[in-house]
Amino acid sequence: MPLLEAKGMGVDFGGLRALSDFEIAIEPNELVGLIGPNGAGKTTAFNLLTGVYAPTEGVILLEGKNIAGKKPYRINNMGIARTFQNIRLFKGLSVIENVKTACHAHMSYGILSGIMRLPKYWREEAAIHKEALELLSVFDMADLADVNAGNLPYGKQRQLEIARALATRPKLLLLDEPAAGMNPSETQLLMDTIQLIRERFGIAILLIEHDMKLVMGICQRMVVLDYGMIIASGKPEEIKNNPRVIEAYLGE
């Protein structure tokens, strides 16, 4: 059974068909790229998979359970996390506080324990703090734990958003243009980090990205969208040489 499987997924906005007959299957620990021109429907697909939009048609199965139309927080609790094109951090909070906000679903102490600062509260808070520091260390950001998130360089803000998504303990991580705005050295570091995340945490990753060097370099398989429809699917080498993809997106 695939970890995630979308069948016949489509969505209409008024009279506009934004995505049509979208189908994808992602295996556990697989790294898949979703590419295509601007406006092709890539982020719309992400929004459907994460519950931001409800599909007009089709089903979305996560470990065999239909999640189509469920609320985003329920889908997140079931094992799908994501980042966004535009960074969405709590810029008034510290780096480690941003990561810890994503841990709420894994905490079990009640309101009374929190108010009275009972032993269970302190145990769970200490465990979450340790987990957040360990996640930050993956990105070499542990020494920035107490820095205000809004004061981080752009590349570090991108990394922090990924660390926060990982704090929800996902089975599938959706990355929406994580290299946007990064310089070549930051992009190379991101490539290495994505590989490390997959190997260390054993999760599947679905990646939207326009940087073809990054996508071709790390993805095992790629899906290409154009005008809301899949025009190709296969290994990077197959996609690179596909005439329809070259005409619609890659160019000669």
LUMNUDO-513781 format. One record per residue (C-alpha): residue in three letters; x, z, y. Coordinates in steps of 0.05 Angstrom, whole numbers. Layout:
<r><res>ALA</res><u>X</u><w>Z</w><v>Y</v></r>
...
% end
This chain:
<r><res>MET</res><u>0</u><w>0</w><v>0</v></r>
<r><res>PRO</res><u>27</u><w>-18</w><v>69</v></r>
<r><res>LEU</res><u>36</u><w>39</w><v>118</v></r>
<r><res>LEU</res><u>-4</u><w>0</w><v>170</v></r>
<r><res>GLU</res><u>-48</u><w>-61</w><v>159</v></r>
<r><res>ALA</res><u>-91</u><w>-97</w><v>210</v></r>
<r><res>LYS</res><u>-140</u><w>-149</w><v>183</v></r>
<r><res>GLY</res><u>-178</u><w>-199</w><v>226</v></r>
<r><res>MET</res><u>-168</u><w>-156</w><v>288</v></r>
<r><res>GLY</res><u>-195</u><w>-184</w><v>353</v></r>
<r><res>VAL</res><u>-220</u><w>-160</w><v>420</v></r>
<r><res>ASP</res><u>-262</u><w>-191</w><v>476</v></r>
<r><res>PHE</res><u>-262</u><w>-169</w><v>549</v></r>
<r><res>GLY</res><u>-327</u><w>-198</w><v>576</v></r>
<r><res>GLY</res><u>-323</u><w>-272</w><v>560</v></r>
<r><res>LEU</res><u>-247</u><w>-270</w><v>550</v></r>
<r><res>ARG</res><u>-219</u><w>-269</w><v>480</v></r>
<r><res>ALA</res><u>-154</u><w>-230</w><v>489</v></r>
<r><res>LEU</res><u>-134</u><w>-226</w><v>416</v></r>
<r><res>SER</res><u>-161</u><w>-265</w><v>357</v></r>
<r><res>ASP</res><u>-153</u><w>-257</w><v>282</v></r>
<r><res>PHE</res><u>-91</u><w>-213</w><v>289</v></r>
<r><res>GLU</res><u>-63</u><w>-193</w><v>221</v></r>
<r><res>ILE</res><u>-1</u><w>-152</w><v>206</v></r>
<r><res>ALA</res><u>23</u><w>-108</w><v>150</v></r>
<r><res>ILE</res><u>81</u><w>-59</w><v>160</v></r>
<r><res>GLU</res><u>115</u><w>-24</w><v>103</v></r>
<r><res>PRO</res><u>143</u><w>47</w><v>107</v></r>
<r><res>ASN</res><u>211</u><w>48</w><v>142</v></r>
<r><res>GLU</res><u>205</u><w>-26</w><v>161</v></r>
<r><res>LEU</res><u>228</u><w>-51</w><v>230</v></r>
<r><res>VAL</res><u>184</u><w>-108</w><v>256</v></r>
<r><res>GLY</res><u>188</u><w>-146</w><v>321</v></r>
<r><res>LEU</res><u>127</u><w>-171</w><v>359</v></r>
<r><res>ILE</res><u>146</u><w>-226</w><v>409</v></r>
<r><res>GLY</res><u>114</u><w>-279</w><v>452</v></r>
<r><res>PRO</res><u>106</u><w>-303</w><v>524</v></r>
<r><res>ASN</res><u>78</u><w>-257</w><v>578</v></r>
<r><res>GLY</res><u>3</u><w>-252</w><v>570</v></r>
<r><res>ALA</res><u>5</u><w>-270</w><v>496</v></r>
<r><res>GLY</res><u>-31</u><w>-206</w><v>475</v></r>
<r><res>LYS</res><u>26</u><w>-163</w><v>451</v></r>
<r><res>THR</res><u>9</u><w>-100</w><v>491</v></r>
<r><res>THR</res><u>-65</u><w>-112</w><v>476</v></r>
<r><res>ALA</res><u>-47</u><w>-108</w><v>402</v></r>
<r><res>PHE</res><u>-11</u><w>-42</w><v>415</v></r>
<r><res>ASN</res><u>-71</u><w>-16</w><v>453</v></r>
<r><res>LEU</res><u>-117</u><w>-33</w><v>395</v></r>
<r><res>LEU</res><u>-70</u><w>-1</w><v>343</v></r>
<r><res>THR</res><u>-66</u><w>63</w><v>383</v></r>
<r><res>GLY</res><u>-139</u><w>70</w><v>403</v></r>
<r><res>VAL</res><u>-133</u><w>53</w><v>477</v></r>
<r><res>TYR</res><u>-182</u><w>-3</w><v>462</v></r>
<r><res>ALA</res><u>-232</u><w>-9</w><v>405</v></r>
<r><res>PRO</res><u>-229</u><w>-76</w><v>369</v></r>
<r><res>THR</res><u>-289</u><w>-122</w><v>375</v></r>
<r><res>GLU</res><u>-277</u><w>-142</w><v>303</v></r>
<r><res>GLY</res><u>-231</u><w>-128</w><v>244</v></r>
<r><res>VAL</res><u>-203</u><w>-65</w><v>213</v></r>
<r><res>ILE</res><u>-139</u><w>-25</w><v>223</v></r>
<r><res>LEU</res><u>-116</u><w>14</w><v>162</v></r>
<r><res>LEU</res><u>-65</u><w>70</w><v>166</v></r>
<r><res>GLU</res><u>-46</u><w>91</w><v>95</v></r>
<r><res>GLY</res><u>-112</u><w>60</w><v>72</v></r>
<r><res>LYS</res><u>-155</u><w>96</w><v>123</v></r>
<r><res>ASN</res><u>-192</u><w>56</w><v>177</v></r>
<r><res>ILE</res><u>-171</u><w>81</w><v>245</v></r>
<r><res>ALA</res><u>-204</u><w>25</w><v>286</v></r>
<r><res>GLY</res><u>-240</u><w>55</w><v>346</v></r>
<r><res>LYS</res><u>-214</u><w>126</w><v>337</v></r>
<r><res>LYS</res><u>-190</u><w>165</w><v>398</v></r>
<r><res>PRO</res><u>-116</u><w>158</w><v>416</v></r>
<r><res>TYR</res><u>-101</u><w>231</w><v>403</v></r>
<r><res>ARG</res><u>-132</u><w>227</w><v>334</v></r>
<r><res>ILE</res><u>-91</u><w>165</w><v>317</v></r>
<r><res>ASN</res><u>-29</u><w>201</w><v>343</v></r>
<r><res>ASN</res><u>-44</u><w>262</w><v>300</v></r>
<r><res>MET</res><u>-51</u><w>215</w><v>240</v></r>
<r><res>GLY</res><u>19</u><w>188</w><v>249</v></r>
<r><res>ILE</res><u>25</u><w>133</w><v>302</v></r>
<r><res>ALA</res><u>64</u><w>145</w><v>366</v></r>
<r><res>ARG</res><u>82</u><w>96</w><v>422</v></r>
<r><res>THR</res><u>119</u><w>85</w><v>487</v></r>
<r><res>PHE</res><u>95</u><w>43</w><v>545</v></r>
<r><res>GLN</res><u>120</u><w>-15</w><v>587</v></r>
<r><res>ASN</res><u>118</u><w>29</w><v>648</v></r>
<r><res>ILE</res><u>152</u><w>96</w><v>637</v></r>
<r><res>ARG</res><u>101</u><w>153</w><v>634</v></r>
<r><res>LEU</res><u>140</u><w>218</w><v>637</v></r>
<r><res>PHE</res><u>119</u><w>284</w><v>668</v></r>
<r><res>LYS</res><u>171</u><w>275</w><v>722</v></r>
<r><res>GLY</res><u>158</u><w>344</w><v>752</v></r>
<r><res>LEU</res><u>178</u><w>378</w><v>686</v></r>
<r><res>SER</res><u>246</u><w>387</w><v>655</v></r>
<r><res>VAL</res><u>273</u><w>341</w><v>601</v></r>
<r><res>ILE</res><u>260</u><w>391</w><v>546</v></r>
<r><res>GLU</res><u>191</u><w>409</w><v>572</v></r>
<r><res>ASN</res><u>173</u><w>335</w><v>567</v></r>
<r><res>VAL</res><u>192</u><w>335</w><v>494</v></r>
<r><res>LYS</res><u>157</u><w>401</w><v>479</v></r>
<r><res>THR</res><u>91</u><w>375</w><v>507</v></r>
<r><res>ALA</res><u>88</u><w>328</w><v>448</v></r>
<r><res>CYS</res><u>93</u><w>385</w><v>398</v></r>
<r><res>HIS</res><u>25</u><w>416</w><v>411</v></r>
<r><res>ALA</res><u>-7</u><w>386</w><v>349</v></r>
<r><res>HIS</res><u>43</u><w>422</w><v>304</v></r>
<r><res>MET</res><u>32</u><w>491</w><v>334</v></r>
<r><res>SER</res><u>-17</u><w>538</w><v>301</v></r>
<r><res>TYR</res><u>-17</u><w>602</w><v>343</v></r>
<r><res>GLY</res><u>-83</u><w>617</w><v>378</v></r>
<r><res>ILE</res><u>-102</u><w>634</w><v>449</v></r>
<r><res>LEU</res><u>-96</u><w>709</w><v>436</v></r>
<r><res>SER</res><u>-25</u><w>702</w><v>409</v></r>
<r><res>GLY</res><u>-6</u><w>661</w><v>470</v></r>
<r><res>ILE</res><u>-36</u><w>710</w><v>520</v></r>
<r><res>MET</res><u>-10</u><w>772</w><v>486</v></r>
<r><res>ARG</res><u>58</u><w>740</w><v>468</v></r>
<r><res>LEU</res><u>50</u><w>763</w><v>396</v></r>
<r><res>PRO</res><u>106</u><w>751</w><v>345</v></r>
<r><res>LYS</res><u>75</u><w>686</w><v>319</v></r>
<r><res>TYR</res><u>77</u><w>657</w><v>389</v></r>
<r><res>TRP</res><u>151</u><w>672</w><v>397</v></r>
<r><res>ARG</res><u>168</u><w>645</w><v>327</v></r>
<r><res>GLU</res><u>133</u><w>579</w><v>338</v></r>
<r><res>GLU</res><u>159</u><w>571</w><v>409</v></r>
<r><res>ALA</res><u>230</u><w>583</w><v>385</v></r>
<r><res>ALA</res><u>222</u><w>532</w><v>328</v></r>
<r><res>ILE</res><u>194</u><w>480</w><v>376</v></r>
<r><res>HIS</res><u>250</u><w>492</w><v>426</v></r>
<r><res>LYS</res><u>301</u><w>482</w><v>370</v></r>
<r><res>GLU</res><u>267</u><w>418</w><v>346</v></r>
<r><res>ALA</res><u>264</u><w>390</w><v>418</v></r>
<r><res>LEU</res><u>339</u><w>403</w><v>427</v></r>
<r><res>GLU</res><u>354</u><w>369</w><v>361</v></r>
<r><res>LEU</res><u>315</u><w>308</w><v>383</v></r>
<r><res>LEU</res><u>351</u><w>306</w><v>450</v></r>
<r><res>SER</res><u>417</u><w>310</w><v>414</v></r>
<r><res>VAL</res><u>400</u><w>245</w><v>378</v></r>
<r><res>PHE</res><u>402</u><w>212</w><v>447</v></r>
<r><res>ASP</res><u>462</u><w>253</w><v>472</v></r>
<r><res>MET</res><u>415</u><w>288</w><v>521</v></r>
<r><res>ALA</res><u>418</u><w>360</w><v>499</v></r>
<r><res>ASP</res><u>462</u><w>377</w><v>558</v></r>
<r><res>LEU</res><u>407</u><w>349</w><v>604</v></r>
<r><res>ALA</res><u>352</u><w>394</w><v>574</v></r>
<r><res>ASP</res><u>340</u><w>432</w><v>639</v></r>
<r><res>VAL</res><u>346</u><w>373</w><v>686</v></r>
<r><res>ASN</res><u>283</u><w>349</w><v>721</v></r>
<r><res>ALA</res><u>259</u><w>287</w><v>684</v></r>
<r><res>GLY</res><u>247</u><w>250</w><v>750</v></r>
<r><res>ASN</res><u>321</u><w>257</w><v>767</v></r>
<r><res>LEU</res><u>346</u><w>221</w><v>705</v></r>
<r><res>PRO</res><u>375</u><w>150</w><v>709</v></r>
<r><res>TYR</res><u>328</u><w>96</w><v>687</v></r>
<r><res>GLY</res><u>360</u><w>86</w><v>619</v></r>
<r><res>LYS</res><u>357</u><w>160</w><v>603</v></r>
<r><res>GLN</res><u>283</u><w>162</w><v>623</v></r>
<r><res>ARG</res><u>270</u><w>108</w><v>572</v></r>
<r><res>GLN</res><u>307</u><w>148</w><v>519</v></r>
<r><res>LEU</res><u>269</u><w>211</w><v>537</v></r>
<r><res>GLU</res><u>203</u><w>175</w><v>528</v></r>
<r><res>ILE</res><u>224</u><w>154</w><v>458</v></r>
<r><res>ALA</res><u>247</u><w>225</w><v>443</v></r>
<r><res>ARG</res><u>179</u><w>252</w><v>465</v></r>
<r><res>ALA</res><u>144</u><w>202</w><v>420</v></r>
<r><res>LEU</res><u>187</u><w>224</w><v>361</v></r>
<r><res>ALA</res><u>167</u><w>296</w><v>375</v></r>
<r><res>THR</res><u>97</u><w>280</w><v>349</v></r>
<r><res>ARG</res><u>130</u><w>268</w><v>281</v></r>
<r><res>PRO</res><u>103</u><w>197</w><v>272</v></r>
<r><res>LYS</res><u>103</u><w>154</w><v>210</v></r>
<r><res>LEU</res><u>101</u><w>92</w><v>254</v></r>
<r><res>LEU</res><u>133</u><w>86</w><v>323</v></r>
<r><res>LEU</res><u>109</u><w>31</w><v>371</v></r>
<r><res>LEU</res><u>160</u><w>13</w><v>425</v></r>
<r><res>ASP</res><u>134</u><w>-30</w><v>482</v></r>
<r><res>GLU</res><u>193</u><w>-65</w><v>516</v></r>
<r><res>PRO</res><u>241</u><w>-7</w><v>511</v></r>
<r><res>ALA</res><u>299</u><w>-48</w><v>539</v></r>
<r><res>ALA</res><u>262</u><w>-70</w><v>601</v></r>
<r><res>GLY</res><u>305</u><w>-58</w><v>663</v></r>
<r><res>MET</res><u>367</u><w>-38</w><v>622</v></r>
<r><res>ASN</res><u>436</u><w>-67</w><v>633</v></r>
<r><res>PRO</res><u>474</u><w>-98</w><v>573</v></r>
<r><res>SER</res><u>511</u><w>-33</w><v>555</v></r>
<r><res>GLU</res><u>447</u><w>7</w><v>557</v></r>
<r><res>THR</res><u>413</u><w>-46</w><v>514</v></r>
<r><res>GLN</res><u>468</u><w>-42</w><v>462</v></r>
<r><res>LEU</res><u>462</u><w>33</w><v>461</v></r>
<r><res>LEU</res><u>387</u><w>26</w><v>452</v></r>
<r><res>MET</res><u>397</u><w>-21</w><v>392</v></r>
<r><res>ASP</res><u>443</u><w>30</w><v>359</v></r>
<r><res>THR</res><u>393</u><w>86</w><v>374</v></r>
<r><res>ILE</res><u>334</u><w>49</w><v>344</v></r>
<r><res>GLN</res><u>373</u><w>37</w><v>281</v></r>
<r><res>LEU</res><u>393</u><w>110</w><v>279</v></r>
<r><res>ILE</res><u>321</u><w>133</w><v>289</v></r>
<r><res>ARG</res><u>296</u><w>91</w><v>232</v></r>
<r><res>GLU</res><u>350</u><w>115</w><v>185</v></r>
<r><res>ARG</res><u>349</u><w>188</w><v>205</v></r>
<r><res>PHE</res><u>274</u><w>199</w><v>210</v></r>
<r><res>GLY</res><u>253</u><w>148</w><v>157</v></r>
<r><res>ILE</res><u>197</u><w>118</w><v>200</v></r>
<r><res>ALA</res><u>172</u><w>48</w><v>210</v></r>
<r><res>ILE</res><u>180</u><w>15</w><v>278</v></r>
<r><res>LEU</res><u>140</u><w>-40</w><v>312</v></r>
<r><res>LEU</res><u>177</u><w>-67</w><v>372</v></r>
<r><res>ILE</res><u>155</u><w>-110</w><v>431</v></r>
<r><res>GLU</res><u>215</u><w>-138</w><v>467</v></r>
<r><res>HIS</res><u>236</u><w>-199</w><v>508</v></r>
<r><res>ASP</res><u>310</u><w>-188</w><v>497</v></r>
<r><res>MET</res><u>321</u><w>-236</w><v>439</v></r>
<r><res>LYS</res><u>391</u><w>-210</w><v>424</v></r>
<r><res>LEU</res><u>362</u><w>-141</w><v>412</v></r>
<r><res>VAL</res><u>303</u><w>-165</w><v>371</v></r>
<r><res>MET</res><u>341</u><w>-215</w><v>329</v></r>
<r><res>GLY</res><u>396</u><w>-164</w><v>318</v></r>
<r><res>ILE</res><u>356</u><w>-107</w><v>290</v></r>
<r><res>CYS</res><u>288</u><w>-131</w><v>264</v></r>
<r><res>GLN</res><u>277</u><w>-146</w><v>191</v></r>
<r><res>ARG</res><u>216</u><w>-188</w><v>205</v></r>
<r><res>MET</res><u>182</u><w>-217</w><v>266</v></r>
<r><res>VAL</res><u>111</u><w>-237</w><v>287</v></r>
<r><res>VAL</res><u>101</u><w>-286</w><v>345</v></r>
<r><res>LEU</res><u>39</u><w>-287</w><v>389</v></r>
<r><res>ASP</res><u>16</u><w>-341</w><v>437</v></r>
<r><res>TYR</res><u>-51</u><w>-342</w><v>474</v></r>
<r><res>GLY</res><u>-75</u><w>-283</w><v>433</v></r>
<r><res>MET</res><u>-62</u><w>-315</w><v>365</v></r>
<r><res>ILE</res><u>-5</u><w>-309</w><v>314</v></r>
<r><res>ILE</res><u>33</u><w>-374</w><v>311</v></r>
<r><res>ALA</res><u>90</u><w>-353</w><v>265</v></r>
<r><res>SER</res><u>114</u><w>-296</w><v>221</v></r>
<r><res>GLY</res><u>179</u><w>-288</w><v>183</v></r>
<r><res>LYS</res><u>251</u><w>-267</w><v>183</v></r>
<r><res>PRO</res><u>291</u><w>-273</w><v>248</v></r>
<r><res>GLU</res><u>328</u><w>-336</w><v>225</v></r>
<r><res>GLU</res><u>262</u><w>-369</w><v>207</v></r>
<r><res>ILE</res><u>232</u><w>-352</w><v>274</v></r>
<r><res>LYS</res><u>292</u><w>-376</w><v>313</v></r>
<r><res>ASN</res><u>286</u><w>-444</w><v>281</v></r>
<r><res>ASN</res><u>210</u><w>-450</w><v>281</v></r>
<r><res>PRO</res><u>189</u><w>-511</w><v>324</v></r>
<r><res>ARG</res><u>124</u><w>-478</w><v>348</v></r>
<r><res>VAL</res><u>161</u><w>-415</w><v>370</v></r>
<r><res>ILE</res><u>215</u><w>-456</w><v>405</v></r>
<r><res>GLU</res><u>162</u><w>-496</w><v>442</v></r>
<r><res>ALA</res><u>118</u><w>-436</w><v>461</v></r>
<r><res>TYR</res><u>171</u><w>-384</w><v>476</v></r>
<r><res>LEU</res><u>245</u><w>-391</w><v>459</v></r>
<r><res>GLY</res><u>259</u><w>-459</w><v>489</v></r>
<r><res>GLU</res><u>313</u><w>-507</w><v>466</v></r>
% end
